[in-house]
Amino acid sequence: MIQQNRKGEAVAAASADLLAAQIVRLKGLFPEAFTEGKVDWDKLRATLGDVVDDGPERYTFTWAGKRDAIRLLQTPTCATLVPCREESVNFYETQHIFIEGDNLEVLKLLYKPYFGRVKTIYIDPPYNTGNDFIYPDNYTDPLATYLQLTGQQDAEGNLLTSNPETSGRYHSAWLSMMYPRLFLARQLLREDGVIFISIDETELSNLIQVMNEVFGEDNQEAVVAWRRRHNQPNDKTKMISKVAEFILVYAKNSEQLKVKGTFYGIPLTEKRKGQYSNPDNDPNGPWESKPWKAGSNQSGTRYVITSPTRRVFDEEWLGTEDTYMKLLDEGRIYFPRDGDGLPRKKYYLHERLAAGQCAHNFWKHERFGSNQEASSKLAALLGEKNVFDNPKPARLIKMMGLLSTSGDDIVLDFFAGSCTTAQSVLELNREDSGNRRFIMVQLPEPTPVGSTARNAGYSTIAEIGKERIRRVIAKMQESKEKEEEIREDLGMKVFKLAPSNYRMWTGLDEDTPDAYAQQLFLFTDPLADGWTVENVIYEVALKEGYCLNCHVEKLEHVEASVVYLVTDPDKGQSFFICLEDQLRAATLMGLELTRDDLLICRDEALDDTSAANLALQCRLKTI
């Protein structure tokens, strides 16, 4: 029976429409640039003060395949993420997440629930050195490509291809892979968020241009040179040996980053700590001092200061006289040469330790670690050498974390590899009692047949990353010194990219009335064969904008039908969901729904009358 005049709306079957969301935000900023609901581009350009002219061409950055990359970005995904408890650690308690899947599809799924919530992103993408695997993106059906690549669907040909320099689109293929992923990454960042990207010379210039287009060149914070090797190679075939790589640092909004002050210093070196002393037995501990007198290139305030030896200084000083008197009362003004010298302001070591020191754009291996160190420590952790090529050192990523995160900030790495970033977050939290949360995303890229990794039992790169996190957690649990540290988050929720639980229209092999009738008959139940309650709940939650750490509670006080309450603890929002084929009156009475409550159920669970009544009582969505 075809039901009519139903109330409520359908749940989202795909990820958010990114283009539509961008247009909505644009309309909020520039309503005058819209005519009959559509963007009037000439009006928009005029609103922004850009006069259309036929003058000389201006600089643009493009490549073969850029339009397809944009089309791929704008194509919503119908995939979902399914929980995998058997591969997780402390699934119900932890806030840390590992996602196995194509990072572009995953980023699309994360867009709605994590929009503007991530503080820091670190990625170590393929450098495009000729042998790197390049994601075989296909905008017509991205999920099908992923399922074929991971052996979940049959496909002809070898999808796991490198990007040789002889390819006619050598740089273009890499740019087309990076562009949509970086665009989505920016959407996930907070307004004061930061992204760090490791790269070498091969694509450095192209990556800078892509980042300038996606993030804006005004938001480039630095191009850091990191010395990745502690030894000096002696390759006589090269004029200059390579010992450094680069880390691009961009803010989502540099002005917001400065206004909010949510970037921090790195710890003081032992040498720097040694420059502090306490010759006058100051109760505040060791200190160093700087001149209070304004320098020749500094503006100051002129007033008279008298030293303890009665020497008079009539100069321009760095602060006002009121500020000086306050510092003097606090014991923070020091007069050298037994009280006869110009005043200096004290800076205490304990304050510097708390604030850290400013980082510069050359990171030495002694402080930030090296590739050799990273390989050695990973081998010790996994008990096998050469399982993963060129991992990044935990010290390097921990320094990025110290510079840009604190508290319960979210850290995302969507080229997770061996999951050094996850280890860095766990270790940083222990060191400073933070509650940072990581989200790791890694393609289950098969390890080469006959490789050390494959022989050690790791069939994919994702398996290496998950096992590393498990071993780091086990090691940290063994080293707990205090029972109070039990509150520390040592866990990992594992999710995997999978086809939707909703039945999708797959087309027809033959164009006949019987074929159409058979296909329509399948859609009497909108849920695909093999669906489970848990998987459907997570898909609904994700596509309604709820995070992967949402709480799912079965309501024991509700009679007749099984109902779950799903709550996003960060957003403070929740919904009720019932997936039975009938939603009974006794169940609805027990829920005591209000206009602010969201109820989701199967369309077949309601008749026309109950659906209409429910739509008046609460917000109703049906599957």
Buried (B, 14 or more C-beta within 10 A) or exposed (E): EEEEEBBBEEBBBBBBBBBEBEBEEBBEEBEEBBEEEEBBEEBBEBBEEEEEEEEEEEEEEEBEBBEBBBEBBBBBBBBBBBBBEEBBBBBEEBBBBBBBBBBBBBBBBBBBBBBEBBBBBBBBBBBBEEEBBBBBBBBEEBBBBBBBBBEBEEEEEEBEEEBEEEBEEBBBBBBBBBBBBBBBBBBBBBBBBBBBBBBBEBBBEBBBBBBBBBBBEEBBBBBBBBBBBBEEEEEEEEEEEEBBBBBBBBBBBBEBBEEEEBBBBBBBEEEEEEEBEEEEEBEBEBBBBEBBBBEEEEEBBEBEBEBEEEBEBEBBBBBEEEBBEEBEEEEBBBBEEEEEBBBBBBBBBEEBBEEBEEBEEEBEBEBBBBBBBBBBBBBEBBEBEEBBEEBBBBBBBBBBBBBBBBEBBBBBBBBBBBBBBBBBBBBBBBEEEBEBBBBBBBBBBBBEEEBBBBEBEBEBBBBBBBBBBBBBBEEBEEEEEEEEBEEBBBBBBBBBBBBBBBBBEEEEEEEEEEEEEEBEEEEEBBBBEEBEBEBBBBBBBBBBBBBBBBEBEEBEEBEBBBBBBBBBEBEEBBBBBBBBEBBBEEBBEBBEBEEEBBBBBBBBBBEEEBBBEBBEBBBBBBB
